[in-house]
């Protein structure tokens, strides 16, 4: 499915993603898998510090997303030839430093998997693969409550600025 983030907007149009509540058990597991392909339109240049802001791809919250959440983030690489994929997290209202995962090629499908592993693990796993190479990282997380209401988080541009031009990203759930 083609996702268009129009110029000067933050969300794809038309925007149909509805966030239904999800229940995440601190002692259980929860995961979301999506497939994305970035086009050349995902490359942009801001001539200030906002160039390093992270756009959001998808993820989920444990409560409100600016309190506790985990997401895949993206931004153009410094040389503007690829897309940098990062982990983007809030834990107990604190924005965790961006977690580098990998760079992805334009016009290539990649599988993105985001897992919460509860129980004795208490960690977030980020995985990205094109079917040949797999990139990933594991990051510890501590949830205060046994059961956590949350919701899924979807594609969002920003940072501080809106999209500088129309951006097209393809997504499927395969």
C-alpha positions in Angstrom: 0.0 0.0 0.0 1.3 3.4 -1.0 1.6 5.8 1.9 1.8 9.5 0.9 2.9 12.1 3.5 1.9 15.4 1.7 4.1 18.4 1.8 3.7 20.4 5.0 2.0 17.5 6.8 3.0 14.9 9.4 0.8 11.9 8.6 -0.1 10.0 5.5 -3.2 11.0 3.6 -5.8 9.7 3.8 -5.2 8.8 7.4 -7.2 5.7 8.4 -5.0 4.2 11.2 -7.1 3.9 14.3 -5.4 3.1 17.5 -7.3 0.4 19.3 -6.1 -0.4 22.9 -3.8 -3.4 23.3 -2.9 -5.2 26.5 0.8 -6.0 27.1 1.6 -8.4 29.9 5.0 -7.7 31.5 5.5 -11.4 31.8 4.5 -12.2 28.2 5.6 -11.4 24.6 4.3 -8.9 22.1 5.5 -8.2 18.5 4.6 -6.4 15.3 6.0 -7.1 11.9 5.7 -4.8 8.8 7.3 -4.5 5.4 8.4 -1.1 4.0 10.0 0.3 0.9 11.4 3.8 0.9 11.4 5.8 -2.4 13.8 8.6 -3.4 11.1 11.0 -2.1 12.2 10.0 1.5 15.4 11.9 1.0 15.4 15.6 2.0 17.8 18.3 3.3 17.1 20.7 6.0 20.0 23.2 6.4 19.8 23.2 10.2 19.9 20.8 13.3 16.4 19.5 12.3 18.2 17.3 9.7 18.9 14.9 12.5 15.4 14.6 13.8 13.8 11.2 13.7 10.7 10.4 11.7 8.6 7.5 13.0 7.8 4.3 11.1 5.7 2.2 13.5 5.7 0.8 17.0 3.6 0.6 20.2 3.2 2.2 23.5 2.9 1.0 27.1 0.5 3.7 28.2 0.9 7.1 26.5 3.5 7.2 23.8 5.5 10.2 25.3 5.7 8.2 28.6 6.6 4.7 27.5 6.9 3.6 23.9 9.1 1.8 21.4 9.2 2.5 17.6 11.3 2.2 14.5 12.5 5.6 13.4 14.0 6.8 10.1 15.9 9.7 8.6 18.1 10.2 5.5 21.8 9.3 5.9 24.3 12.1 6.0 25.3 11.5 2.3 21.6 11.4 1.3 21.9 8.1 -0.5 20.1 5.7 2.0 17.7 5.7 4.9 19.1 5.3 8.5 16.9 3.1 10.6 17.0 3.6 14.4 15.2 2.6 17.6 13.2 5.4 19.1 12.1 5.0 22.7 10.5 6.8 25.7 10.9 5.1 29.1 9.2 6.7 32.1 8.8 10.1 30.3 12.5 10.2 29.3 13.5 10.2 25.7 16.2 7.5 25.3 19.1 8.4 23.0 18.5 7.1 19.5 19.6 3.5 19.0 21.3 2.9 15.6 20.2 -0.3 13.8 21.2 -0.1 10.1 21.0 1.8 6.8 18.6 0.6 4.2 18.7 1.0 0.4 16.0 3.0 -1.4 13.4 1.1 -3.5 14.1 -2.2 -1.7 11.6 -4.0 0.5 12.7 -4.7 4.1 11.0 -6.7 6.9 10.8 -4.8 10.2 10.1 -6.7 13.4 9.6 -5.1 16.8 9.3 -7.5 19.8 8.8 -7.0 23.5 10.1 -10.1 25.4 8.8 -10.1 28.9 9.3 -12.5 31.8 13.0 -12.9 32.7 14.1 -11.0 29.5 12.4 -7.6 29.8 13.8 -6.4 26.5 12.9 -4.9 23.2 14.2 -6.5 20.0 14.6 -4.6 16.8 15.2 -6.6 13.6 15.5 -5.5 10.0 16.1 -7.8 7.0 16.0 -7.7 3.3 15.9 -11.5 3.2 19.6 -11.8 2.8 21.2 -9.8 5.6 19.7 -9.3 9.0 20.4 -6.3 11.3 19.2 -5.9 14.8 19.7 -4.9 18.3 18.3 -5.8 21.7 17.6 -3.1 24.3 16.6 -3.7 28.0 13.3 -2.2 29.2 11.7 -2.3 32.6 7.9 -2.0 32.9 6.5 -1.0 36.3 3.1 -2.6 35.9 2.2 -6.2 35.4 -0.4 -5.3 32.7 0.1 -2.4 30.5 -2.6 -0.8 28.2 -1.1 0.7 25.1 -1.8 1.2 21.4 0.0 0.9 18.1 1.8 3.8 16.7 2.0 4.6 12.9 3.9 6.5 10.3 4.6 10.1 11.3 7.0 12.8 9.9 8.9 14.8 12.5 10.7 16.1 14.6 10.0 19.8 14.6 9.2 20.2 11.0 6.6 18.9 8.6 7.4 17.1 5.4 9.4 19.4 3.0 7.8 17.8 -0.1 5.5 14.8 -0.8 7.1 11.7 0.6 6.1 8.2 -0.7 6.7 5.1 1.4 5.3 1.7 0.5 4.0 -0.6 3.3 2.5 -4.1 3.5 1.8 -6.5 6.3 2.4 -9.6 4.0 
